[in-house]
Amino acid sequence: MATGEEMMFALSDSGRNEIVGNDIPAAMEALVNADCVCFDVDSTVVNEEGIDVLADYLGQGEAVANLTKQAMEGGMKFQDALAARLQLLKPSKASIEACLRDRPLELTPGVADLIKTLHDAKKEVYLVSGGFRIMIEPVAEILNIPKSNIVANTILFDDNGEYKDFDDQEPTSQDMGKPKALQQIAASPSAPKTMVMVGDGATDAQAKPPAAAFIGFGGVVVREKVKAKSDWFVTDFQDMIRLLNEYPT
C-alpha cells in the first residue's frame, strides 16, 4: 500500500488542481483506508443551503441567510441559529413538501460519482447534517444511502401538520454536534475503525476527532476559516475520485 506522501506526489504530478491542506498525506491515506465517510449535506452534497431554499420559498430568504452564514462561519452557536431560523419560518409539513416538489435540491457536480465510488469500495457513507431530515431523505434516496445512515435534525409537527418545534436531542441540533454524531456512528453495530468527515462548514471541521481526517470542500463556497482547518481542501470531487480509483482497497 502506498504511503500518504506517495499518494500526494502522484496527484500533484497529474497537475489538475493545486493541492491544499494542513496534513494532505494523512487525509489521503485516511480516505483510502476509511471504512466510513461522512458528508455534510448543504453546500457539499447539494449545491445550496437547504434551509435557505426553504426560506426563499416562504419569503424569508434574506433574514435566514444571514443567520445561516453566521452559523457556518462559526460566529453564532449552531443551536441558537437553528432555533432562530425555525422561529422565523415556522414551516408546516405541507409547505416543506411543496418546496421540495417545486424547488428540489440540486446535487453538487461529481458527488453522485464519488459516493458510488465509495459504495463500490465497500465503504459506508453517512449524511451528517445540521439541516432537516425531511429535506435530506429525498437526496439520500437518489444517492442510494439508507435512511438509517442519516444523522440530521427532525422538525416536529402538531396533529394538523403545523410547525411545533425541533428535536433538541438530535446531536446535530447543538454546537459540537458533528463530533457527537460521529461518536454515535463509531458506537453503532458496524463500528467503523477509520472515519473521514467531508464538508464546507466550521461545524464539519469540529468532527475531527473522532474523524481521522477532515476534508474541507470549497466547490460551492470557499470559507477561509474552514480552509485553514482542513487536512485536505478540495474544490472538485474529482480529486477524491481519482485518489480512490488510483489506490483501490
Secondary structure, 3 states (H helix, E strand, C coil): CCCHHHHHHHHHHHCCCCCECCCHHHHHHHHHHCCEEEECCECCCECCCHHHHHHHHCCCHHHHHHHHHHHHCCCCCHHHHHHHHHHHHCCCHHHHHHHHHHCCCCECCCHHHHHHHHHHCCCEEEEEEEEEHHHHHHHHHHCCCCHHHEEEECEEECCCCCEEEECCCCHHHCCCHHHHHHHHHHCCCCCCCCEEEEECCHHHHCCCCCCCEEEEECCCCCCHHHHHHCCEEECCCHHHHHHHHHCCC
